[in-house]
Protein backbone atom coordinates (compact mmCIF):
# COMPACT_ATOMS: atom_id res chain seq x y z
CA UNK A 1 0.00 0.00 0.00
CA UNK A 2 1.52 3.34 -1.01
CA UNK A 3 2.23 5.77 1.81
CA UNK A 4 1.22 9.42 1.85
CA UNK A 5 4.81 10.26 0.91
CA UNK A 6 4.69 7.83 -2.05
CA UNK A 7 1.44 9.34 -3.28
CA UNK A 8 2.78 12.87 -2.90
CA UNK A 9 5.82 11.89 -4.96
CA UNK A 10 3.63 10.36 -7.68
CA UNK A 11 1.53 13.53 -7.90
CA UNK A 12 4.64 15.70 -8.22
CA UNK A 13 6.17 13.38 -10.82
CA UNK A 14 2.98 13.65 -12.88
CA UNK A 15 2.97 17.43 -12.58
CA UNK A 16 6.64 17.72 -13.61
CA UNK A 17 5.75 15.75 -16.76
CA UNK A 18 2.50 17.72 -17.29
CA UNK A 19 3.07 21.16 -15.75
CA UNK A 20 -0.23 22.61 -17.00
CA UNK A 21 -2.36 19.75 -15.63
CA UNK A 22 -5.19 20.31 -13.19
CA UNK A 23 -7.91 17.96 -12.02
CA UNK A 24 -10.32 17.03 -9.24
CA UNK A 25 -9.52 14.64 -6.42
CA UNK A 26 -11.24 11.87 -8.36
CA UNK A 27 -9.47 12.79 -11.60
CA UNK A 28 -6.06 12.86 -9.94
CA UNK A 29 -6.72 9.46 -8.39
CA UNK A 30 -8.05 7.83 -11.55
CA UNK A 31 -6.15 9.51 -14.38
CA UNK A 32 -2.88 10.58 -12.83
CA UNK A 33 -2.10 7.97 -10.21
CA UNK A 34 -3.83 4.82 -11.43
CA UNK A 35 -2.65 5.27 -15.01
CA UNK A 36 0.95 5.78 -13.84
CA UNK A 37 0.72 2.66 -11.70
CA UNK A 38 -0.81 0.63 -14.52
CA UNK A 39 2.01 1.67 -16.88
CA UNK A 40 4.53 0.63 -14.25
CA UNK A 41 2.82 -2.71 -13.77
CA UNK A 42 2.66 -3.31 -17.53
CA UNK A 43 6.45 -2.93 -17.71
CA UNK A 44 6.90 -5.42 -14.86
CA UNK A 45 4.46 -7.91 -16.39
CA UNK A 46 6.18 -7.62 -19.77
CA UNK A 47 9.55 -8.47 -18.22
CA UNK A 48 8.04 -11.45 -16.41
CA UNK A 49 6.34 -12.71 -19.57
CA UNK A 50 9.52 -12.39 -21.64
CA UNK A 51 11.43 -14.29 -18.97
CA UNK A 52 8.82 -17.08 -18.98
CA UNK A 53 9.02 -17.26 -22.79
CA UNK A 54 12.83 -17.51 -22.64
CA UNK A 55 12.56 -20.29 -20.04
CA UNK A 56 10.13 -22.21 -22.25
CA UNK A 57 7.12 -21.88 -19.94
CA UNK A 58 5.06 -19.67 -22.26
CA UNK A 59 4.46 -19.86 -25.99
CA UNK A 60 3.80 -16.78 -28.12
CA UNK A 61 0.89 -17.01 -30.54
CA UNK A 62 0.23 -14.27 -33.09
CA UNK A 63 -3.50 -13.63 -33.39
CA UNK A 64 -5.48 -12.63 -36.47
CA UNK A 65 -5.25 -9.05 -35.25
CA UNK A 66 -1.41 -9.34 -35.19
CA UNK A 67 -1.35 -9.06 -31.40
CA UNK A 68 0.77 -11.55 -29.51
CA UNK A 69 -0.98 -13.81 -27.04
CA UNK A 70 0.70 -16.04 -24.50
CA UNK A 71 -0.19 -19.46 -23.14
CA UNK A 72 1.44 -22.38 -21.42
CA UNK A 73 3.82 -24.03 -23.89
CA UNK A 74 2.86 -27.47 -25.16
CA UNK A 75 6.11 -28.90 -23.75
CA UNK A 76 5.15 -27.76 -20.25
CA UNK A 77 1.57 -29.07 -20.50
CA UNK A 78 2.91 -32.60 -20.68
CA UNK A 79 4.49 -32.32 -17.19
Backbone bond lengths (Angstrom), bond angles and torsions (degrees), N, CA, C in turn:
res aa  C-N    CA-C-N  psi(-1)  N-CA   C-N-CA  omega(-1)  CA-C   N-CA-C  phi
1 X - - - 1.450 - - 1.533 108.66 -
2 X 1.325 117.22 125.02 1.466 119.48 179.82 1.531 111.90 -64.45
3 X 1.297 116.01 142.20 1.463 121.20 177.05 1.522 109.74 -83.86
4 X 1.325 115.91 170.50 1.466 120.68 176.55 1.526 109.81 -57.85
5 X 1.338 116.22 -40.33 1.464 120.65 179.01 1.532 110.75 -63.31
6 X 1.336 117.74 -42.63 1.464 121.61 177.94 1.528 110.86 -60.25
7 X 1.320 115.80 -45.37 1.463 120.81 -178.56 1.522 110.20 -65.48
8 X 1.314 116.75 -41.98 1.470 120.18 177.72 1.524 110.14 -59.38
9 X 1.322 116.44 -42.84 1.467 120.93 179.65 1.524 110.82 -63.50
10 X 1.326 117.38 -42.08 1.466 121.55 178.95 1.528 111.04 -62.01
11 X 1.325 116.78 -41.95 1.469 120.90 179.11 1.528 109.71 -62.55
12 X 1.322 116.54 -46.18 1.472 119.90 179.87 1.527 111.77 -65.18
13 X 1.325 117.63 -39.79 1.462 120.50 177.03 1.531 110.44 -59.61
14 X 1.335 116.13 -44.14 1.459 119.86 178.50 1.525 110.36 -60.88
15 X 1.326 116.45 -44.70 1.462 120.26 -177.23 1.531 112.29 -68.56
16 X 1.326 118.06 -31.89 1.470 119.50 175.84 1.530 110.67 -67.21
17 X 1.341 115.98 -32.78 1.470 120.34 177.65 1.536 111.41 -79.23
18 X 1.328 116.71 -28.00 1.472 122.74 -175.93 1.532 108.28 -133.57
19 X 1.330 117.40 71.84 1.468 120.36 -171.63 1.528 115.55 -62.28
20 X 1.321 118.74 -19.80 1.459 120.64 179.89 1.528 112.67 -96.31
21 X 1.334 117.48 5.81 1.465 120.86 -176.87 1.519 111.54 -70.79
22 X 1.318 114.72 148.06 1.462 122.23 170.68 1.521 107.01 -152.69
23 X 1.318 116.66 148.04 1.457 119.22 -178.34 1.520 109.71 -164.09
24 X 1.316 115.60 172.31 1.462 122.83 176.36 1.525 109.62 -81.58
25 X 1.300 116.36 171.67 1.466 121.06 174.79 1.526 110.44 -53.65
26 X 1.324 115.41 -47.93 1.469 119.98 -179.11 1.529 111.60 -64.79
27 X 1.327 116.46 -41.32 1.459 120.68 179.05 1.518 112.21 -64.80
28 X 1.326 116.48 -42.34 1.466 120.39 178.19 1.525 109.32 -61.71
29 X 1.311 116.59 -44.22 1.465 120.36 -179.47 1.525 111.01 -62.62
30 X 1.334 115.61 -51.18 1.467 120.02 -174.27 1.517 112.53 -75.09
31 X 1.316 117.60 -51.73 1.466 120.83 -169.85 1.518 113.31 -88.16
32 X 1.298 117.90 -37.21 1.458 119.01 -178.38 1.522 110.81 -83.79
33 X 1.323 116.00 -57.84 1.458 119.76 -171.24 1.520 113.43 -77.72
34 X 1.324 117.63 -50.12 1.460 119.14 -177.70 1.519 111.97 -64.11
35 X 1.321 117.55 -41.27 1.464 119.55 178.61 1.516 111.74 -63.45
36 X 1.335 118.17 -40.06 1.460 120.98 177.51 1.520 110.17 -63.40
37 X 1.315 116.96 -41.94 1.463 120.58 -179.96 1.522 111.23 -66.84
38 X 1.323 116.20 -40.77 1.464 119.73 178.74 1.520 109.89 -61.94
39 X 1.332 117.97 -44.85 1.470 120.30 178.76 1.528 110.62 -60.16
40 X 1.313 116.58 -40.52 1.460 120.20 177.35 1.517 111.81 -63.87
41 X 1.318 116.86 -41.44 1.459 120.90 178.75 1.525 111.27 -67.62
42 X 1.321 117.65 -37.64 1.463 120.95 178.71 1.525 109.67 -59.95
43 X 1.319 117.62 -42.38 1.469 120.81 178.09 1.524 110.83 -62.03
44 X 1.323 117.46 -42.61 1.468 121.16 179.37 1.522 111.06 -65.17
45 X 1.332 116.56 -44.17 1.458 121.20 -179.53 1.525 110.05 -64.12
46 X 1.327 117.04 -40.75 1.465 120.65 178.91 1.527 110.79 -59.44
47 X 1.332 117.13 -45.32 1.464 120.63 178.57 1.524 110.87 -61.40
48 X 1.322 116.98 -42.06 1.459 120.56 179.70 1.526 111.27 -64.70
49 X 1.325 116.34 -43.01 1.464 120.52 179.47 1.523 110.45 -63.22
50 X 1.335 117.54 -46.48 1.463 120.19 179.88 1.525 111.16 -60.97
51 X 1.312 116.95 -37.78 1.463 120.65 177.16 1.526 110.60 -64.36
52 X 1.326 117.76 -43.16 1.460 121.58 179.30 1.532 111.51 -65.98
53 X 1.327 117.23 -34.72 1.466 120.93 175.33 1.529 109.30 -65.16
54 X 1.337 116.96 -47.07 1.463 121.07 -179.92 1.528 112.13 -60.63
55 X 1.326 116.65 -34.66 1.463 121.65 -179.79 1.531 112.78 -81.13
56 X 1.329 116.57 -5.85 1.455 120.63 178.67 1.516 114.94 86.05
57 X 1.328 118.17 9.05 1.459 120.85 179.20 1.519 112.41 -79.77
58 X 1.332 116.88 -36.38 1.468 121.11 -178.51 1.519 110.22 -113.74
59 X 1.314 114.64 147.15 1.464 121.97 172.84 1.519 107.95 -109.60
60 X 1.325 115.79 143.61 1.466 121.70 175.85 1.519 108.46 -95.87
61 X 1.315 116.13 132.00 1.458 121.99 177.83 1.517 107.86 -126.46
62 X 1.340 116.56 124.51 1.460 120.29 178.81 1.518 108.26 -85.76
63 X 1.325 116.64 122.85 1.452 122.06 -179.04 1.516 112.27 -81.30
64 X 1.317 115.90 172.61 1.469 121.48 178.22 1.522 112.01 -59.97
65 X 1.327 115.59 -26.45 1.461 120.35 179.74 1.532 111.89 -89.06
66 X 1.326 117.00 9.81 1.470 125.39 179.33 1.532 113.30 71.82
67 X 1.306 117.96 4.86 1.464 120.57 176.74 1.522 108.67 -84.71
68 X 1.324 115.79 144.72 1.450 121.26 179.57 1.525 109.26 -85.73
69 X 1.304 114.92 133.28 1.459 121.66 174.59 1.523 107.59 -116.90
70 X 1.312 115.93 155.62 1.457 120.87 -177.09 1.520 109.26 -124.35
71 X 1.338 114.81 145.06 1.458 120.02 174.73 1.521 108.09 -153.50
72 X 1.313 115.31 167.86 1.443 121.00 178.64 1.526 108.59 -58.99
73 X 1.319 116.98 131.79 1.468 119.99 -178.05 1.523 110.19 -67.52
74 X 1.311 116.06 150.37 1.466 120.74 -178.15 1.523 110.79 -61.96
75 X 1.337 118.67 -32.27 1.455 121.03 178.15 1.530 111.23 -64.07
76 X 1.321 117.26 -36.02 1.463 120.83 -178.31 1.523 112.36 -80.54
77 X 1.336 117.61 -23.31 1.470 120.31 178.10 1.505 110.54 -64.57
78 X 1.307 117.16 -32.08 1.467 121.90 -176.49 1.535 111.80 -68.04
79 X 1.313 118.49 -20.99 1.482 121.38 -176.18 1.477 111.84 -82.02
